[in-house]
Structure formats: C-alpha cells, structure tokens
Amino acid sequence: MRKHIPKFAILILLVIGAVSLYLFDSLNGSYDYALPRRGMKVLAMMITGLAIAYSTVVFQTITHNRILTPGIMGLDSLYMLLQTIIIFFLGSSHSLVANKQLNFAVSVSVMILFALILYRLLFSKGNQQVYFLLLVGIIVGTFFSSISTFLQVLIDPNEFMVIQDRMFASFNNINSELVWLAIGLILILLVYAWRFTAYLDVLSLGREHAVNLGVPYDSIVKKMLVLVAVFISISTALVGPITFFGLIVANLAYQMFSTYRHSILISGAVLISMIALVGGQWVVERIFTFSTTLSVIINFIGGIYFIYLLLRESRSS
C-alpha cells in the first residue's frame, strides 16, 4: 500500500486542480449564478465517474476480461429504447419526458428490473453462466438498438431532436434534485458493496481457486452483477450513455497500480475518472466552446484505446 501513496497523492492533487480550474476559470465575478451551477455539474461528473469506474472494475474482475465493459449487458441500449418509446408514443411534452425526476425514476427502475429478470432467468438453471449472460446481453442490446433505430426513422423530426439530445451524455442543465438523489443512492450502494471488496481479490484468481479458498462464488457473482447493473443504470439515467469511458479509466488504473487489491484499483479508477470527466468538460466548454460534447471526445479516444488493447492482447496471446 505504501508504494502507491505517491500515486494517490498525485491523482488527488490532479482532481483538486481539475475541479478548481473548472469552478473558478473565467468566473468573472458571477459567483452567485455561475458557481452553484458549475458546482452541481462537478458533483454530477464525480458521482458519474465513481459509478462507472466501480462498476467497470468489478465487471471485468467477474468476467476475467479487461476489455469488456458493463455496456455489453445492453443497459445503454435499453435506456435509449425506453426514451425513444416514451417520446414516440407519448410525445416530448409528456410528463415522463418533461419531468426529469419522473423520467430518472422510471429509467432506473426499468433498467434494474430488466437486469434482475435477466439474471433470474439465466442464473436459476445452474452455475457458471457469466459468459452466457454476456452473449445474451449482446443479442438483447443489438435487438434494443434495432428497435430504437426503427422508431427513430418513423418519428417526427422535431421529436427526434429531443431523442438525439439523450443519445450523448451531457452534464448541462442537470437537475440538482437528481444529482442529490443519485449521490444518496450510490453512497448507500457503496456502503453495501464495500464489504465484498476482499472477495473480489479472490475472485480475480478464477472460479476454481475462489471456491477452494471458501468463497461462495456464485452468490458473490450474482450480487456483484446486480450492483453493477444498478450503478450503470443510475449513471446512464443521470447523464446519458458513455460507451468507452469505463474501459479507459479501468485499464489506466490497472497500468498505474500493478496490484490485485481491488480497494486500490477501484480507488485509483475513481480518481482517474473524476480527472477525465472534470478536465474533459473544461476542455469542451473553454477550448471547444461547446462545439462538441464530452461523450463524443471520450468515445473517440476510447475507440482508439479499445483497438490498441485488442492489438496488444492479440500480440501477447
């Protein structure tokens, strides 16, 4: 642990620097108006980064694959399908769209319900169903995306603009009540999930070793998968889908902290995600002057990084 203290110190300083830069750069004395709005954005970015970083590291430990992300389970596609169906059949002026609190609650509930039903159906018939779950997730996600695309082709162009805004993660105009609700939910989940951190260290050794060491493998995997789904559901419903972000921060944490201890890996990934989101949003607002979105930049960099990881894995195998 001691050898990682300097790295954590650097990351913490970078987080403080990124937050300070975003909060106070070009403030021009408008403390009463701009500072609270920027502060709410920072809170949203930090809680989103925490949720995505934690869920990605845990998911990759369970699947024993550092390229897969929780997005493969189809939750992002389900979120877009849900938003498309609501706007297609009810219109953008309906309370399910206009009321952000109601939309957030419905989106999170549907995604969690979908994950629970999926896990219940798949895990009720036996053990070692993780890779089968991933296969089903890919198929279901593709199916959801196809339906969404079909409905988006038929929808009114003005309504489609509303859907298009939800296709990319955005930290602008975030409802403060949603942020506080998300923070409360995620903190409660973290308190519950942190007790399983030591189990994750053993799960990384593989199923056989974990079972031999007395770990209730199937029970822990099920609980962790449900927690991952809840974390991703909350972050997606709060700001929208960010496809490659978890892949980037998790693998950077693996490279920076060469350890099996998940308390260190998760903490490192969370700090890296906060730096990336807050610093990236500052670049979008101050350098690109809102000409693009943070999710576009993340997906562009993440796509390149994903190809690099694939090439590296193919060479090492």
HULINMO-V122400 format. One record per residue. N is the residue number from 1. RES is the residue in three letters. PSI is psi in whole degrees, -180 to 180 (999 if undefined). OMEGA is omega as a letter, one per 40 degrees, with the letter a starting at -180 (NA if undefined). Layout:
n->N res->RES psi->PSI omega->OMEGA
n->N res->RES psi->PSI omega->OMEGA
//
This chain:
n->1 res->MET psi->-38 omega->a
n->2 res->ARG psi->-37 omega->a
n->3 res->LYS psi->-17 omega->a
n->4 res->HIS psi->-8 omega->a
n->5 res->ILE psi->-47 omega->i
n->6 res->PRO psi->-37 omega->i
n->7 res->LYS psi->-42 omega->i
n->8 res->PHE psi->-38 omega->i
n->9 res->ALA psi->-43 omega->i
n->10 res->ILE psi->-45 omega->a
n->11 res->LEU psi->-41 omega->i
n->12 res->ILE psi->-42 omega->i
n->13 res->LEU psi->-39 omega->i
n->14 res->LEU psi->-38 omega->i
n->15 res->VAL psi->-47 omega->i
n->16 res->ILE psi->-41 omega->i
n->17 res->GLY psi->-44 omega->a
n->18 res->ALA psi->-43 omega->i
n->19 res->VAL psi->-44 omega->i
n->20 res->SER psi->-42 omega->i
n->21 res->LEU psi->-44 omega->a
n->22 res->TYR psi->-38 omega->a
n->23 res->LEU psi->-39 omega->a
n->24 res->PHE psi->-9 omega->i
n->25 res->ASP psi->131 omega->i
n->26 res->SER psi->38 omega->a
n->27 res->LEU psi->-34 omega->i
n->28 res->ASN psi->37 omega->i
n->29 res->GLY psi->-2 omega->a
n->30 res->SER psi->62 omega->a
n->31 res->TYR psi->-40 omega->a
n->32 res->ASP psi->-33 omega->a
n->33 res->TYR psi->-54 omega->a
n->34 res->ALA psi->-40 omega->a
n->35 res->LEU psi->-46 omega->i
n->36 res->PRO psi->-38 omega->i
n->37 res->ARG psi->-43 omega->i
n->38 res->ARG psi->-38 omega->i
n->39 res->GLY psi->-38 omega->i
n->40 res->MET psi->-38 omega->i
n->41 res->LYS psi->-42 omega->i
n->42 res->VAL psi->-44 omega->i
n->43 res->LEU psi->-43 omega->i
n->44 res->ALA psi->-42 omega->i
n->45 res->MET psi->-40 omega->a
n->46 res->MET psi->-41 omega->a
n->47 res->ILE psi->-34 omega->i
n->48 res->THR psi->-44 omega->i
n->49 res->GLY psi->-40 omega->i
n->50 res->LEU psi->-47 omega->a
n->51 res->ALA psi->-45 omega->a
n->52 res->ILE psi->-42 omega->a
n->53 res->ALA psi->-48 omega->a
n->54 res->TYR psi->-50 omega->a
n->55 res->SER psi->-36 omega->a
n->56 res->THR psi->-46 omega->i
n->57 res->VAL psi->-44 omega->i
n->58 res->VAL psi->-44 omega->a
n->59 res->PHE psi->-42 omega->i
n->60 res->GLN psi->-30 omega->i
n->61 res->THR psi->-43 omega->a
n->62 res->ILE psi->-42 omega->a
n->63 res->THR psi->-8 omega->a
n->64 res->HIS psi->41 omega->a
n->65 res->ASN psi->123 omega->a
n->66 res->ARG psi->11 omega->i
n->67 res->ILE psi->-29 omega->i
n->68 res->LEU psi->150 omega->i
n->69 res->THR psi->163 omega->i
n->70 res->PRO psi->-19 omega->i
n->71 res->GLY psi->-20 omega->a
n->72 res->ILE psi->-17 omega->i
n->73 res->MET psi->-7 omega->i
n->74 res->GLY psi->9 omega->a
n->75 res->LEU psi->-38 omega->i
n->76 res->ASP psi->-43 omega->i
n->77 res->SER psi->-37 omega->i
n->78 res->LEU psi->-40 omega->i
n->79 res->TYR psi->-47 omega->i
n->80 res->MET psi->-38 omega->i
n->81 res->LEU psi->-43 omega->a
n->82 res->LEU psi->-47 omega->i
n->83 res->GLN psi->-39 omega->i
n->84 res->THR psi->-44 omega->a
n->85 res->ILE psi->-44 omega->a
n->86 res->ILE psi->-47 omega->a
n->87 res->ILE psi->-35 omega->a
n->88 res->PHE psi->-45 omega->a
n->89 res->PHE psi->-31 omega->a
n->90 res->LEU psi->-22 omega->a
n->91 res->GLY psi->156 omega->a
n->92 res->SER psi->-14 omega->i
n->93 res->SER psi->-4 omega->a
n->94 res->HIS psi->154 omega->a
n->95 res->SER psi->-28 omega->i
n->96 res->LEU psi->-20 omega->i
n->97 res->VAL psi->-47 omega->a
n->98 res->ALA psi->-36 omega->i
n->99 res->ASN psi->105 omega->a
n->100 res->LYS psi->-35 omega->i
n->101 res->GLN psi->-44 omega->i
n->102 res->LEU psi->-41 omega->i
n->103 res->ASN psi->-40 omega->i
n->104 res->PHE psi->-46 omega->a
n->105 res->ALA psi->-43 omega->a
n->106 res->VAL psi->-44 omega->a
n->107 res->SER psi->-48 omega->i
n->108 res->VAL psi->-44 omega->a
n->109 res->SER psi->-44 omega->a
n->110 res->VAL psi->-43 omega->a
n->111 res->MET psi->-41 omega->i
n->112 res->ILE psi->-42 omega->i
n->113 res->LEU psi->-42 omega->i
n->114 res->PHE psi->-46 omega->a
n->115 res->ALA psi->-43 omega->a
n->116 res->LEU psi->-43 omega->i
n->117 res->ILE psi->-43 omega->a
n->118 res->LEU psi->-47 omega->a
n->119 res->TYR psi->-38 omega->a
n->120 res->ARG psi->-44 omega->a
n->121 res->LEU psi->-39 omega->a
n->122 res->LEU psi->-39 omega->a
n->123 res->PHE psi->-9 omega->a
n->124 res->SER psi->-12 omega->a
n->125 res->LYS psi->3 omega->i
n->126 res->GLY psi->-168 omega->a
n->127 res->ASN psi->171 omega->i
n->128 res->GLN psi->55 omega->a
n->129 res->GLN psi->11 omega->a
n->130 res->VAL psi->-49 omega->a
n->131 res->TYR psi->-31 omega->i
n->132 res->PHE psi->-37 omega->i
n->133 res->LEU psi->-43 omega->i
n->134 res->LEU psi->-42 omega->i
n->135 res->LEU psi->-45 omega->i
n->136 res->VAL psi->-39 omega->i
n->137 res->GLY psi->-42 omega->i
n->138 res->ILE psi->-46 omega->a
n->139 res->ILE psi->-47 omega->a
n->140 res->VAL psi->-42 omega->i
n->141 res->GLY psi->-42 omega->i
n->142 res->THR psi->-40 omega->i
n->143 res->PHE psi->-46 omega->i
n->144 res->PHE psi->-43 omega->a
n->145 res->SER psi->-38 omega->i
n->146 res->SER psi->-43 omega->i
n->147 res->ILE psi->-43 omega->i
n->148 res->SER psi->-46 omega->a
n->149 res->THR psi->-42 omega->i
n->150 res->PHE psi->-46 omega->a
n->151 res->LEU psi->-35 omega->i
n->152 res->GLN psi->-29 omega->i
n->153 res->VAL psi->-35 omega->a
n->154 res->LEU psi->-19 omega->a
n->155 res->ILE psi->158 omega->i
n->156 res->ASP psi->137 omega->a
n->157 res->PRO psi->-37 omega->i
n->158 res->ASN psi->-37 omega->i
n->159 res->GLU psi->-34 omega->i
n->160 res->PHE psi->-32 omega->i
n->161 res->MET psi->-35 omega->i
n->162 res->VAL psi->-42 omega->i
n->163 res->ILE psi->-41 omega->a
n->164 res->GLN psi->-35 omega->i
n->165 res->ASP psi->-26 omega->a
n->166 res->ARG psi->-5 omega->i
n->167 res->MET psi->-23 omega->a
n->168 res->PHE psi->141 omega->i
n->169 res->ALA psi->136 omega->a
n->170 res->SER psi->136 omega->i
n->171 res->PHE psi->10 omega->i
n->172 res->ASN psi->143 omega->i
n->173 res->ASN psi->40 omega->i
n->174 res->ILE psi->133 omega->i
n->175 res->ASN psi->126 omega->a
n->176 res->SER psi->-33 omega->i
n->177 res->GLU psi->-36 omega->i
n->178 res->LEU psi->-40 omega->a
n->179 res->VAL psi->-47 omega->a
n->180 res->TRP psi->-37 omega->i
n->181 res->LEU psi->-44 omega->i
n->182 res->ALA psi->-41 omega->i
n->183 res->ILE psi->-46 omega->i
n->184 res->GLY psi->-45 omega->a
n->185 res->LEU psi->-45 omega->a
n->186 res->ILE psi->-37 omega->i
n->187 res->LEU psi->-40 omega->i
n->188 res->ILE psi->-44 omega->i
n->189 res->LEU psi->-39 omega->a
n->190 res->LEU psi->-41 omega->i
n->191 res->VAL psi->-41 omega->i
n->192 res->TYR psi->-41 omega->a
n->193 res->ALA psi->-27 omega->a
n->194 res->TRP psi->-23 omega->i
n->195 res->ARG psi->-20 omega->a
n->196 res->PHE psi->4 omega->a
n->197 res->THR psi->-43 omega->i
n->198 res->ALA psi->-35 omega->i
n->199 res->TYR psi->-36 omega->i
n->200 res->LEU psi->-35 omega->i
n->201 res->ASP psi->-37 omega->a
n->202 res->VAL psi->-37 omega->i
n->203 res->LEU psi->-28 omega->a
n->204 res->SER psi->-16 omega->i
n->205 res->LEU psi->-16 omega->a
n->206 res->GLY psi->162 omega->a
n->207 res->ARG psi->-50 omega->a
n->208 res->GLU psi->-46 omega->i
n->209 res->HIS psi->-41 omega->a
n->210 res->ALA psi->-43 omega->i
n->211 res->VAL psi->-42 omega->i
n->212 res->ASN psi->-29 omega->i
n->213 res->LEU psi->6 omega->i
n->214 res->GLY psi->14 omega->i
n->215 res->VAL psi->130 omega->i
n->216 res->PRO psi->82 omega->a
n->217 res->TYR psi->-54 omega->a
n->218 res->ASP psi->-41 omega->a
n->219 res->SER psi->-45 omega->a
n->220 res->ILE psi->-42 omega->a
n->221 res->VAL psi->-44 omega->i
n->222 res->LYS psi->-46 omega->a
n->223 res->LYS psi->-42 omega->a
n->224 res->MET psi->-38 omega->i
n->225 res->LEU psi->-40 omega->i
n->226 res->VAL psi->-42 omega->i
n->227 res->LEU psi->-42 omega->i
n->228 res->VAL psi->-45 omega->a
n->229 res->ALA psi->-40 omega->a
n->230 res->VAL psi->-44 omega->i
n->231 res->PHE psi->-48 omega->a
n->232 res->ILE psi->-38 omega->i
n->233 res->SER psi->-45 omega->a
n->234 res->ILE psi->-48 omega->a
n->235 res->SER psi->-39 omega->i
n->236 res->THR psi->-44 omega->i
n->237 res->ALA psi->-26 omega->a
n->238 res->LEU psi->-48 omega->a
n->239 res->VAL psi->-14 omega->a
n->240 res->GLY psi->173 omega->a
n->241 res->PRO psi->137 omega->i
n->242 res->ILE psi->100 omega->a
n->243 res->THR psi->-56 omega->a
n->244 res->PHE psi->3 omega->a
n->245 res->PHE psi->-46 omega->a
n->246 res->GLY psi->-37 omega->i
n->247 res->LEU psi->-43 omega->a
n->248 res->ILE psi->-54 omega->a
n->249 res->VAL psi->-36 omega->a
n->250 res->ALA psi->-47 omega->a
n->251 res->ASN psi->-32 omega->i
n->252 res->LEU psi->-38 omega->i
n->253 res->ALA psi->-39 omega->i
n->254 res->TYR psi->-41 omega->a
n->255 res->GLN psi->-36 omega->a
n->256 res->MET psi->-38 omega->a
n->257 res->PHE psi->97 omega->a
n->258 res->SER psi->81 omega->a
n->259 res->THR psi->162 omega->i
n->260 res->TYR psi->-10 omega->a
n->261 res->ARG psi->118 omega->a
n->262 res->HIS psi->-22 omega->i
n->263 res->SER psi->-36 omega->i
n->264 res->ILE psi->-46 omega->a
n->265 res->LEU psi->-45 omega->a
n->266 res->ILE psi->-44 omega->i
n->267 res->SER psi->-43 omega->i
n->268 res->GLY psi->-44 omega->i
n->269 res->ALA psi->-38 omega->i
n->270 res->VAL psi->-45 omega->i
n->271 res->LEU psi->-43 omega->i
n->272 res->ILE psi->-41 omega->a
n->273 res->SER psi->-38 omega->i
n->274 res->MET psi->-43 omega->i
n->275 res->ILE psi->-45 omega->a
n->276 res->ALA psi->-44 omega->a
n->277 res->LEU psi->-49 omega->a
n->278 res->VAL psi->-46 omega->i
n->279 res->GLY psi->-40 omega->i
n->280 res->GLY psi->-39 omega->i
n->281 res->GLN psi->-35 omega->i
n->282 res->TRP psi->-41 omega->i
n->283 res->VAL psi->-43 omega->a
n->284 res->VAL psi->-42 omega->a
n->285 res->GLU psi->-38 omega->a
n->286 res->ARG psi->-36 omega->a
n->287 res->ILE psi->-50 omega->a
n->288 res->PHE psi->-6 omega->i
n->289 res->THR psi->49 omega->i
n->290 res->PHE psi->19 omega->i
n->291 res->SER psi->-11 omega->i
n->292 res->THR psi->178 omega->i
n->293 res->THR psi->159 omega->a
n->294 res->LEU psi->-38 omega->a
n->295 res->SER psi->-34 omega->i
n->296 res->VAL psi->-44 omega->i
n->297 res->ILE psi->-44 omega->a
n->298 res->ILE psi->-45 omega->a
n->299 res->ASN psi->-35 omega->i
n->300 res->PHE psi->-51 omega->i
n->301 res->ILE psi->-41 omega->a
n->302 res->GLY psi->-36 omega->i
n->303 res->GLY psi->-43 omega->i
n->304 res->ILE psi->-44 omega->a
n->305 res->TYR psi->-36 omega->i
n->306 res->PHE psi->-44 omega->i
n->307 res->ILE psi->-41 omega->i
n->308 res->TYR psi->-43 omega->i
n->309 res->LEU psi->-40 omega->i
n->310 res->LEU psi->-44 omega->i
n->311 res->LEU psi->-40 omega->i
n->312 res->ARG psi->-41 omega->i
n->313 res->GLU psi->-39 omega->a
n->314 res->SER psi->-33 omega->i
n->315 res->ARG psi->-35 omega->a
n->316 res->SER psi->-20 omega->a
n->317 res->SER psi->999 omega->NA
//
